[in-house]
Amino acid sequence: MTSSKDPLRIGLVGARFAANLHLHAYRRVYGAPIEIVGVTSRSAESREAFASQHGVRAFDSIEALIPEVDVLDVCAPPDTHVPCALAALAADKHVIIEKPLTGAFGPRDDASFDGWTASKEALLEEALAGCRALIDAEARSRGTVGYAENWVYAPAIQKEAEVIRKSGGHILWLHGCEAHSGSHSPTYGIWSRSGGGSIVGKACHPLTAALYLKRVEGLSQCGQAIRPQTVSARAHRLTALDSFRDLGHLRADYDDVEDFGSLHVTFDDGTVADIFANEVTLGGVHNWLSVFADNHRAQCHLNPNDSLEMYNPKEEYLEDVYVVEKIGTKQGWSRPSPDEDWFHGFPHEIRGFLTAFQAGIPPESDLPLGVDTVATMYAGYVSIERRGQEVDIPQL
């Protein structure tokens, strides 16, 4: 490990959308000296292109990259998260794991595996096994795990956390959503690569933020985290319906995952959260969390927000202007984000991890928070299999 004055050497696993988000966030870090060493990826073409674009080294394997870094940032598909993290922790390296922390991907040698019809109890056990492996590996390592949930670090969520800490508010109900018209990732619709659909790929964001705020409430007011206790859930495959008309506006090429999901979570203090996620929302990304407390109410709008509103009469006027993710059209009224990454918390997230690693303290979004998220989501899949029955959430 380096001293607190030495730069932290960063290595990236993955060379696509998430890796680019993280790379740009690293370039905005202040107060924590860093060096971006390089990148590795399953695809030689992708890693070479990423390395050339960003001026870093391309490594042909994770085994070659790990000895050269202090922090391994895993931005590869979810089925690679645990193996990559275990390799880093075994070498006493810190590791940042993109969402979802881990999941259940079915038998590696069964090409006929179908996640939608597979036993959800078996998938829950597989996901928990991955969580236990990470917990054990971190306990043995000098490295620390950071769970890369950017919603935790988004300025709106952090401001709400400050309000909870300083006002003593008791959160009664949380209501959140992430929705848009479909993922960028080519592996997203394949359960054996992604670990699930809308619940894993989208609900994880507002869910983790809700779990985080209840943890903040518990720790600040009674010294003990308030944790999720039960979940009831439903999921649907709306773009797979016979009645669905594919007009080209929504992604509809999912293999064996859901494109709509909802979770009703109860906490061990009796309060509740309702989380929604879907792939059938036009007009850009819709990311928000509403907080209903006994002393205040908060609306946390990550995207869109109204810091800038614009009317554009002709599409071509903004042809070369980035407006906001997945907006669909730039004509008419829109809400261009002045700094989308900032509102989403990406630079704050990366800085939070690096300063925590340098200080030798757990980050705000740590392994236990990621584990609770995974346990809640996959217990939710068990509930879905049982047609919405309430299911106990395992606590590791």
N, C-alpha and C positions, 0 to 999 in steps of 0.2 A: 504494500500500500504506500501511497505517497504521503508526504507531510502536508499540513494545511496550507503551506506556501507554494507547494509544487502544483503545476497544472494537472488537472485530471485528464487522462488520455481516454478518448471516447472511441468506441468501435460500434458500427451499426450492422445489424443483421437484417437483411431485406433492403430492396432498392426501388420500391415503388411509392405509392401514395403516402403511407404513414411515415416512411423513412424520410421523404422530402419534407413533410410537416415538421418532423423532429429536427432535421438538419437546419431548417430556417430558424427554428426556435433556439438551437445552440448558438447560432450566429448573433442572437440578440441577448445572450446571457451577460450579465454584469455582476461583479462582486464575487465571482468564482472563476479563477483562471482555468482554462480548458484548452485542449488540443484535440481536434478531430483527426484521428489517425487514419481510419479507413472504413471500408464496407465489404461485406461478403453477402452472397446470395446464391441460391440454387442455380440461377440463370447467369451464365458467364456474360451474356450480352447485356443483361440489365445492370450487373455490378460494374462492368467496364464503362457503360454509358453514364451511370451515376457518378463514378469516380472521376471521369473526365469532366463532367458538367460542374462538379463541386470542388475539384482540385484536391482530391484525397486519393489514397492508395486503394486498389482493389485486391482483396485477398481471395484465394481460391477455396478456402475452407474456414469454418469457425475455429478449427484446431490451430490454424496458422494465425488467426486474428487475436485470440484470447491472450497469449503471452505478451502482446504488444500494447495492451490497454489496461486501464483501471476500472472502466465501466463498460459493460456490454449492453447495448440498447437493442432489444429484440422487437423489430418491426415486421417480422416475417408472418406468414399465415398462422392462425391459432394452433394448428396441430404441431407446430415446431416449438412452441413457447417453453414447455417444460424441459425437453431435451437440451435446448440452448441454455436455459437458466441453470439447470443442474451442472452443465459443463463449466459455466462461469463461476458458480458458487464453489464448486470443487477446487477451482484454482484461486479461491479467496478474492474473487472480483465482485464488485457491485454489479447489480443487474437491474435494468429498467425493462418492464414487460408491458407491451402494448395490450390494450383490451382485446378480447377477454383474457383474463389472467391465464386461464386454461379452460378445458372443456372435455367433452366426450365425443370421440370421433369414430367409434366402432372398431371392429376387427380389421387390422391392417391387411390381412390376407383374404378378405372376403369382398370380391368385386360386386357382389349382389347386395351389399349392405344398403339399407334404406332407412335413413334417420327418422323420417316421418312415421314409419310403422314400427320401428325398433322399440324394444322394451325400455321405457323411460326409467324404470328402477335400475336397470343395468347401466344406463347412461349416467344416472346420478352417481352410482358407485364408482364408475370410471372417472368422472370429474372429481369426486372427492379423493380418489387415489392420487390424482395429479396434485391436488392441493396438499395432501399429506406429504408427498415427496418434496414439495417446495418448502414446507414448514421444517421438515427434518434437515434438509440441505442448508437452509439459512441458519438453523441452530448450530450446525457444525462448522459454518464458514465464518471468516472474518469479513465477508461481504454482506451487503444488505440489499433486500429486494424493494424496488419502488414500483408500485402498480400505476401504470400510466393512464389514469383516468383524468382527462383534462378538465371535466366538469368540476371536480373538487377544487381546482385552482382558478376557475373562471372568476373574474372580479365580482360578478353579481352573487355567486355562491359564497365567496369569501367574505363579502360584506354582510350577508345574512348570518354567516357563522359568527362574525363580530357582534352582531345584534343579539344573537342567542347568548353568547358568553357574557356580555355586559348588561343585558336587560333582565336576565334570568327567565326568559320566555320559555313556556312549555309548549312544544309543538304537538298539536292535536291531530292534524291531518296534513299530508303532503300529496300533491297531485302533479305529476310530471309527464312529459312526452318527448320523444324524439321521433321525427317522421320526415321522410322525403320520398323521392321518386325512384330510389334504388341505389345500391352500392356501386362504387367504382371497381371493386375487386372482382377479378375473373373467377376466383375460387369461392366467393361468398355464397352462392346458391347451392354448394355441394356440402352436405353435412359432414362428410368424412374429412373435409379440410377446414371448415369454419366452425363446426361444433354446434350448429343450430342456425336459426334464421333471425327474425326480427327481435326476438327476446334476447338472444346472445349478442347480436350485432348492433342493436339500437337501444333496447330497454336498459341494457347495462349502464348507459350513461346517466339518465335521470335516477335510476335505481341506486347507483353508487352514491350520487349526490344526496339522495334522501337518507341512505344509511349513514353517510358521513355527518350530516347535520344532526341526526339523532345521537350519534356518538359524541359530537361536540357538546350537545345538551347534557348528556349524562356525565361526561368527564368534568365539565365545568361546574356542574351543580351538585353532584354527589360523588365524584371521583371514580365512577364506574360507567363504562360504555353501555348505552341502551342498544340492544341488538335485535335483529329480526327473529321472530319466533315461528310464525306460520305463514303460508302463502296459499292462495287459491288463484287459478289462472285459466285462461282460454287462449286458443290460437286458431288461425284460419289461413287457408291458402286461396286468397281472393283472386289472384291473377290466373289460377289454375281452374277456376270455375268454367263450366261449359258456356255460361252466359257472358263471360268476360270478352269485351271487344278490345283487341290490341290496336290502339290508334297511334302507337309509337311514342307516347309521352311517358310511359312507365316502363321500368325494367320488368320483364315478364318471363325470363328464361331460367327461372329457378328450378333446380333438380328435385331435391327432397327436403326443402325447408319451408317454414311458414313465412308469410309476408305481412301478417297482422298478429299482434299479441298483446295481452293485458295481464297485469299482475296486481293482486290485492294482498298487501303485506300487513301483518300485525306485528307489533313490537312487544318486547317483554314488559313494557309499562302499560300495555293496552291500547296505545295509539296506533294509527293506521297510515298507510301510503297506497295510492293507486297510480300505477305506472302503465303508460300506453306506448306502443311502438308500431310503426307500419311503413310499408314501402309504396303506398298508394296516395301520397300527398303531393299535389302539384304546387308550383309557385315558390319553390325553394325549400331550404331546410327549416323545420319548425322545432326548435329546441327550447323548452321552458320548464320551470319548476315553480309551483305555487306553494307557499308555506302559510298554513293557518295555525297561528299560535294563540295562546290565551291573552297575550298583551299586544299583538301586532299581526298584520298580514303582509306578506311580501310576494311580489311577482318577479321572479328571476328570468329575464328574457335574454337568452344567449344569442338566438338567431330566429327570426329577424329582430332587430331593435330599431328604435326610432331616432337614433342620434343623427341620421341623415335621411330625408325623404326627397325623392326626385321624380319629376314628371318628364318623360322623354317622348316626343311625338313620333319619332321615326327610329326604327331599330338601328339603322346604319350610323346614327350619330354616336352611339356608344360601342361601335364595332370593336374598337381596340381598348375598351375600358372594362376591367373586371368589376362586376357589380356585387354579386354574392353567390355562394355555391348553389348550383342546381336551380337557378331562378327560372330557366326555361325561355323567357323572353325579356328583353330589355326595353320593350315599348310600353308606354303607359306609366302608371305610378309604380315605383319600387323603393326599396329601402337599402341603398348601397351601404355596405359596411366599410367604415373608414379604415378599420384594421380588424379583419375577421379573426385572424389568429389570436390577437390580443383579447377580444371579447370571449373567445372560446377557451382561453386559459393556457394555450400551448407554451408561450415563453415563460409564464409564471410556473407552470408545471416543471419544465426542465430546470429552471433556476432553483426551484424548491428541492428537487432531487439532489442536485449537485452540492448545494450548500449543506443539506442534511448529511450527505456522504462525507463531506469535508469535516463537518462538526462531529461526526460519529453518533448521530441521533436518528431515530426513525423519521421518515418523511410523513407529511400529512396524509398522503395516499400510500399506505403501506401494505404489506402482505396480508395481515389480518382483515383489512377492509376488502381487499380483492377476494379473499377466501369467502367471506360472508356474501359477497356479490354472486360468486359462482354457486355456492350452496343454495342461495335463494332462487336463482334462475333455473337450476336443474331440479330442485324440488318443485318449482313451478311446472316444469315439463311432466313430472309425475302427476300433478294435479290435472293438467290438460288431458293426460291419458285416462284419468278417472272422471272426466267430464266436469271439471271445476271443483272437485272435492277439496276441502282444506287439508293441507299436508304440513307436518312439522318440518322445520328447516334444521338440518343437522348443524351443530355447533362444534367446530373442531378446535 
